[in-house]
Amino acid sequence: MKMIISGKNIDVTPGLRSAVEAKLGKLERYFTADTEIYVTLSVEKDRQKIEVTIPMKGNIIRSEQTSSDMYVSIDLVEEIIERQLRRYKTKLIAQQQAAASFQPDYLEADEEEEEEVKIVRTKKFDIKPMYPEDACVQMELLGHSFYVFCNAETDQVNVVYRRKGNTYGLIEPEV
C-alpha cells in the first residue's frame, strides 16, 4: 500500500505524517501492496481537514473529515473508510465480483459486524406542485437537508438538497 500525503496551507510535519501513516496503516490488511492511497491535509480558517481517496478498479473509496484538531480528523476519517470497506466487501461478495485490489484473506474472512440496510420508518406525504426555489424555502423551513416535490414547470418529481457552502442542488429524472 502506497500512501501519498500532501498538504494545502499546511506543512506536513513528521508528527502529522507519522499519525496519518499509523492510523491509515491499519487499512493495509485490506489492500494489495500496489494500491495507492491519496491523503490531503488542509487548513481553512480554524478548520483542520483531511481528505482520503483510494481509487480502485471501477470504484473510489473516499472520505473527507473536518474538525478543529487535525488528529481528531485523522481518527474520524479512518473510521469512515473502514465502514465503507465493510459495506464494499459485502457488496463484492454478494455480486461475486473480482476484487483485484483487496487481499484474498480479507475477502474470505468472516466479518463480525456486517451492516445491513434496515428501514425503520416509512413516511407518506402529498407531493405538491411548486418551483425549485419554493421547494428550497420549504426545505429550510422544515429544517431538512432535502425536499421532494413535483416541479410545476416539468410536472415531474424532483428533489432539492442542501450542499456544502450553503448552496443547493436539484435532482431531476432523465427523460
N, C-alpha and C positions, 0 to 999 in steps of 0.2 A: 504494500500500500504506500503510495507516494503522496505526501502532504505538501501542497503548495500554499504557503502562508504569505499574505501581503497585507499592507496597511494603507488606509486612506486617512489623512490628517492625524496620523499616529505613528510613532516609531515602534516597530515590533521588537520589544526588548527581549533579551534572553529569558527573562522570567515569564513573559507572556507566551513566548514561543514554547517553552517547556510545559506551561499549563495547558496550552492547546494540544500539544503532542501527547501529553499524559491522558487528558480526557478523551480526545478523539482516537487515541491509540487503542482504546478499548474496542473500537469498531474493527480492528484488524482481523479479528477472528471471523468476520463475515465476508471479507473480500479477498480476492487473489492479490498477489504481490504487484501486479502491473496496474491495479486500479488507482486512479488519481482522485484526490480529494482537494478541492479548492476552498481555501479559507480566507476570507477578507475581514479584517478588523477595521472599524472606523469609529470616529468620534464626531458627533454633530451636536454642538452646544453642550448640554450636560448628559447627552445620551451616548452610551457605550454600546456599539452594535457589532454583532458577529454574523456573517453570512457563510454558510457551508453548502457547497454544491458538489454532488457526486454524480457525474454523468456515467450512465451505463447503457448497454445495448438496448435501445428502444425506450428508455425511461431516464428520468433525472430525479434523484432524491435531493431535496433542498430544504433548508430551514434558515430562518432569519430571526434572531432574538435581540431585543434591546432592553437595557436596564441602566441603572445609574452606576453599576460596577461591572467592568469587563469580565471579571472572574465569575460573577453570577450569570452573565450572558453565556459564557462558555459552558457552564453546568447545564443551563436550560437547553441550549442547542443540542447537546449530546443526548439528553433525554428524549427530545423530539425526534432526532434521527433514529434512535433505537426503536421508538414506537413505530415510525414509518417503515423501518426494516421488518418488524414483526408482521405488519399488515402486508407488505410486499411479499414476504415469504409465503404467507397464507395464500395470497393470490397466485403466486408461481406454482405452488403445489396443486392448487385447485385446477389450474389451467394446463398443467403438465407442460410448462414452457421450459426451454433450455435456459439455464442460468449460468452463463459463462463467467460472469463477474463474481459469483459467490463461491466460497469454499464448499466443496461437496459435503463435508462434515456438518456444516451449518444447516444445509437443506435436509439432511437425514435425521438430525437431532429432533427429538420431541420438545416442543416449546411448552413450558408450563402454563404461561398465561397468554393464550391467544385471544385477541379481542374479536368479539362478534358484534355485528351491527344489530342493534336492538332498538326498535321503535317503541318508545314509552308513552307517546302521546299523539293523538290524531286530532286535528283541528279543522272544522269546516266553516267556511265563510262565503258571503256573496262577493263576487268579483264585479266591481263597479267600473263602468267606462270612465276614463279620465286621461288627461295628458300626462306625459312623463314628469313634467315639472311639478304638477299637483301631487303625483304619487310620491315624489321626493319629500314634499312638505308633509304629507300624511305619514310617511315613514318616520320622519323626525318627531312629529307629534306623538307617535306611539312609542318612540324610543327603540325601534327595531333597527337591525343592520341591513334588512332587505324588506321589500314590499312587492307583493304580487297583485297585478291589476290588469284590466282589459284596456288596451290602448285605444283611445277614442278616434285616433287618426287611422289606424290599420285594422281595428276590430279584432286584434289578436291578443292572446295572453302574453304579457311581458313581465319582467322583474327588474326593479331598480335596486341597487345596492350601494352601500357606503364603502368608499375606498380610503386608503391612507391619504392623509393630507387634506381631509375634508372635501374630497371630490366624490362624484357619483358615477356609477356605471349603469348601463341599460342592457339587458339581455332580451333579444328578440328571436323568435323562431325563424329558421330559414324556410323560405317558401319554395 
